[in-house]
Amino acid sequence: MSFRDQAYLTWSYGKAQFFVGAVYNVFCTWLLKTAFSYSFFVDAFILKAIVSALTYYLTKQFQNRDAIFFYINLGLSRRKLQLSVVLIDYLTLAILFTTLLLLNG
């Protein structure tokens, strides 16, 4: 399976989490841009953990229980897919914050 196929399957598995994470990331970046504070970095990552856990719980509750077998039959485990979704989400937030920190000085 190519990297492109795995990226597409990760996207199709975690669309809801990517969307909620993107909204949170943009909101936190905008809030940090308007009122810059170094303590907000820590608070944003702590709230990110809570929002990610809540989003994971809700998507797991409302997900079609037979849909996961599609990914399992392709050789992808639920843990691996979820880990890649969470890592991409946190790395996006870290890149946005780093960029903002470099621009604000």
Backbone as CSV, one residue per row, in Angstrom:
resi,resn,N_x,N_y,N_z,CA_x,CA_y,CA_z,C_x,C_y,C_z
1,MET,0.843,-1.168,0.000,0.000,0.000,0.000,0.897,1.242,0.000
2,SER,0.623,2.151,-0.886,1.463,3.338,-1.019,1.124,4.372,0.065
3,PHE,2.004,5.343,0.188,1.801,6.411,1.165,0.529,7.196,0.845
4,ARG,0.277,7.406,-0.435,-0.920,8.135,-0.848,-2.187,7.400,-0.427
5,ASP,-2.195,6.081,-0.580,-3.350,5.287,-0.160,-3.549,5.357,1.350
6,GLN,-2.456,5.256,2.088,-2.565,5.333,3.547,-3.029,6.712,3.993
7,ALA,-2.558,7.757,3.325,-2.990,9.112,3.668,-4.479,9.293,3.386
8,TYR,-4.944,8.760,2.273,-6.365,8.864,1.949,-7.218,8.088,2.952
9,LEU,-6.776,6.902,3.333,-7.536,6.111,4.300,-7.540,6.771,5.673
10,THR,-6.427,7.385,6.053,-6.380,8.114,7.318,-7.337,9.294,7.279
11,TRP,-7.365,9.984,6.155,-8.289,11.101,6.011,-9.741,10.626,6.091
12,SER,-10.076,9.547,5.410,-11.460,9.066,5.426,-11.849,8.528,6.797
13,TYR,-10.888,7.994,7.544,-11.183,7.497,8.888,-11.404,8.645,9.875
14,GLY,-10.605,9.705,9.784,-10.641,10.740,10.800,-11.158,12.086,10.341
15,LYS,-12.076,12.111,9.364,-12.585,13.376,8.844,-13.182,14.257,9.929
16,ALA,-13.985,13.686,10.792,-14.652,14.473,11.834,-13.631,15.042,12.810
17,GLN,-12.658,14.238,13.196,-11.640,14.719,14.125,-10.750,15.768,13.475
18,PHE,-10.442,15.606,12.200,-9.662,16.622,11.497,-10.418,17.945,11.428
19,PHE,-11.716,17.878,11.180,-12.503,19.099,11.071,-12.582,19.830,12.410
20,VAL,-12.918,19.120,13.473,-12.991,19.741,14.798,-11.621,20.256,15.219
21,GLY,-10.589,19.486,14.947,-9.238,19.914,15.274,-8.815,21.151,14.506
22,ALA,-9.192,21.233,13.237,-8.837,22.400,12.429,-9.549,23.651,12.927
23,VAL,-10.813,23.517,13.292,-11.545,24.659,13.838,-10.899,25.123,15.140
24,TYR,-10.544,24.184,16.003,-9.886,24.534,17.260,-8.531,25.187,17.018
25,ASN,-7.758,24.638,16.095,-6.430,25.187,15.794,-6.515,26.615,15.270
26,VAL,-7.428,26.856,14.359,-7.579,28.201,13.801,-8.063,29.176,14.874
27,PHE,-9.002,28.741,15.703,-9.503,29.607,16.764,-8.400,29.956,17.765
28,CYS,-7.627,28.979,18.179,-6.537,29.240,19.127,-5.461,30.132,18.513
29,THR,-5.158,29.915,17.252,-4.162,30.748,16.589,-4.657,32.186,16.481
30,TRP,-5.915,32.353,16.126,-6.482,33.704,16.054,-6.498,34.367,17.423
31,LEU,-6.885,33.625,18.456,-6.918,34.169,19.809,-5.520,34.542,20.277
32,LEU,-4.547,33.729,19.965,-3.166,34.024,20.338,-2.624,35.209,19.550
33,LYS,-3.051,35.371,18.316,-2.607,36.503,17.504,-3.150,37.817,18.049
34,THR,-4.411,37.811,18.504,-5.009,39.052,18.988,-4.497,39.440,20.369
35,ALA,-4.279,38.473,21.237,-3.790,38.767,22.593,-2.649,37.807,22.893
36,PHE,-1.430,38.165,22.528,-0.284,37.273,22.637,0.127,37.091,24.092
37,SER,0.217,35.836,24.509,0.654,35.501,25.862,1.342,34.138,25.811
38,TYR,2.508,34.049,26.449,3.236,32.785,26.433,2.528,31.704,27.247
39,SER,1.772,32.087,28.247,1.077,31.087,29.058,-0.072,30.441,28.288
40,PHE,-0.527,31.104,27.245,-1.625,30.545,26.455,-1.195,29.300,25.688
41,PHE,0.094,29.177,25.376,0.584,27.986,24.679,0.267,26.718,25.470
42,VAL,0.561,26.742,26.745,0.324,25.572,27.600,-1.168,25.316,27.743
43,ASP,-1.925,26.383,27.967,-3.372,26.231,28.112,-4.012,25.666,26.844
44,ALA,-3.529,26.109,25.699,-4.089,25.638,24.433,-3.826,24.146,24.233
45,PHE,-2.645,23.673,24.613,-2.350,22.247,24.449,-3.120,21.394,25.459
46,ILE,-3.360,21.915,26.660,-4.158,21.181,27.635,-5.609,21.088,27.168
47,LEU,-6.148,22.198,26.690,-7.507,22.168,26.151,-7.599,21.314,24.903
48,LYS,-6.525,21.271,24.134,-6.496,20.432,22.935,-6.645,18.957,23.304
49,ALA,-6.022,18.555,24.400,-6.146,17.162,24.852,-7.589,16.853,25.235
50,ILE,-8.241,17.787,25.900,-9.639,17.578,26.306,-10.550,17.536,25.084
51,VAL,-10.362,18.468,24.161,-11.187,18.507,22.949,-10.952,17.261,22.099
52,SER,-9.712,16.825,21.997,-9.409,15.614,21.217,-10.042,14.375,21.837
53,ALA,-9.977,14.267,23.148,-10.579,13.118,23.823,-12.098,13.109,23.659
54,LEU,-12.708,14.271,23.790,-14.157,14.365,23.621,-14.568,14.051,22.185
55,THR,-13.822,14.549,21.233,-14.118,14.275,19.827,-13.935,12.795,19.509
56,TYR,-12.885,12.198,20.046,-12.654,10.766,19.832,-13.800,9.940,20.405
57,TYR,-14.227,10.293,21.603,-15.328,9.560,22.236,-16.608,9.668,21.408
58,LEU,-16.932,10.882,20.970,-18.167,11.069,20.207,-18.109,10.391,18.842
59,THR,-16.981,10.447,18.160,-16.891,9.776,16.866,-16.928,8.258,17.024
60,LYS,-16.373,7.760,18.113,-16.415,6.317,18.349,-17.834,5.853,18.680
61,GLN,-18.579,6.676,19.400,-19.946,6.318,19.765,-20.880,6.312,18.561
62,PHE,-20.697,7.269,17.654,-21.623,7.403,16.534,-21.096,6.813,15.236
63,GLN,-19.976,6.114,15.300,-19.401,5.496,14.110,-20.102,4.174,13.828
64,ASN,-20.265,3.883,12.557,-20.841,2.605,12.162,-19.900,1.489,12.612
65,ARG,-20.420,0.547,13.363,-19.565,-0.484,13.945,-18.989,-1.435,12.894
66,ASP,-19.633,-1.559,11.760,-19.118,-2.422,10.708,-18.096,-1.717,9.820
67,ALA,-18.023,-0.389,9.898,-17.119,0.364,9.024,-15.655,0.105,9.369
68,ILE,-15.357,-0.197,10.612,-13.963,-0.420,11.014,-13.398,-1.676,10.360
69,PHE,-14.244,-2.630,10.012,-13.762,-3.855,9.379,-13.194,-3.585,7.993
70,PHE,-13.639,-2.508,7.347,-13.056,-2.099,6.063,-11.572,-1.809,6.237
71,TYR,-11.227,-1.068,7.288,-9.823,-0.721,7.537,-9.030,-1.919,8.040
72,ILE,-9.641,-2.749,8.841,-8.962,-3.941,9.348,-8.646,-4.902,8.198
73,ASN,-9.564,-5.052,7.262,-9.325,-5.925,6.111,-8.224,-5.402,5.201
74,LEU,-7.982,-4.106,5.240,-6.882,-3.529,4.463,-5.553,-3.617,5.201
75,GLY,-5.572,-4.118,6.418,-4.342,-4.291,7.173,-4.007,-3.117,8.080
76,LEU,-4.964,-2.243,8.323,-4.751,-1.086,9.191,-5.524,-1.285,10.491
77,SER,-4.857,-1.060,11.590,-5.544,-1.211,12.867,-6.176,0.105,13.289
78,ARG,-7.158,0.020,14.161,-7.840,1.214,14.658,-6.872,2.095,15.444
79,ARG,-6.005,1.486,16.228,-5.042,2.260,17.023,-4.065,3.033,16.138
80,LYS,-3.598,2.379,15.088,-2.646,3.031,14.185,-3.307,4.213,13.471
81,LEU,-4.524,4.026,13.029,-5.237,5.109,12.363,-5.501,6.263,13.330
82,GLN,-5.949,5.936,14.535,-6.242,6.981,15.514,-4.975,7.718,15.928
83,LEU,-3.894,7.005,16.085,-2.625,7.632,16.447,-2.158,8.594,15.356
84,SER,-2.300,8.191,14.111,-1.884,9.081,13.029,-2.780,10.314,12.941
85,VAL,-4.067,10.174,13.205,-4.979,11.324,13.198,-4.604,12.301,14.309
86,VAL,-4.352,11.796,15.504,-4.011,12.662,16.640,-2.646,13.324,16.423
87,LEU,-1.680,12.586,15.910,-0.360,13.168,15.656,-0.421,14.283,14.616
88,ILE,-1.158,14.077,13.551,-1.293,15.108,12.528,-1.972,16.344,13.108
89,ASP,-2.979,16.122,13.936,-3.711,17.233,14.536,-2.824,18.058,15.469
90,TYR,-2.068,17.389,16.335,-1.181,18.099,17.254,-0.015,18.763,16.525
91,LEU,0.519,18.101,15.514,1.608,18.712,14.751,1.139,19.958,14.004
92,THR,-0.090,19.941,13.523,-0.638,21.126,12.871,-0.722,22.288,13.842
93,LEU,-1.191,22.026,15.063,-1.259,23.079,16.074,0.134,23.582,16.436
94,ALA,1.082,22.677,16.581,2.448,23.082,16.918,3.077,23.912,15.800
95,ILE,2.841,23.548,14.556,3.378,24.317,13.431,2.746,25.705,13.362
96,LEU,1.431,25.784,13.590,0.773,27.092,13.601,1.311,27.978,14.713
97,PHE,1.488,27.417,15.905,1.998,28.195,17.039,3.448,28.620,16.810
98,THR,4.244,27.726,16.245,5.646,28.054,15.974,5.741,29.185,14.951
99,THR,4.927,29.100,13.924,4.911,30.152,12.920,4.484,31.487,13.527
100,LEU,3.462,31.444,14.353,2.988,32.667,15.000,4.042,33.230,15.950
101,LEU,4.725,32.357,16.672,5.769,32.800,17.587,6.933,33.430,16.831
102,LEU,7.304,32.853,15.713,8.385,33.410,14.904,7.997,34.748,14.281
103,LEU,6.733,34.888,13.920,6.286,36.161,13.328,6.125,37.265,14.369
104,ASN,5.669,36.898,15.570,5.475,37.912,16.636,6.754,38.207,17.384
105,GLY,7.672,37.313,17.360,8.969,37.550,18.000,8.881,37.296,19.446
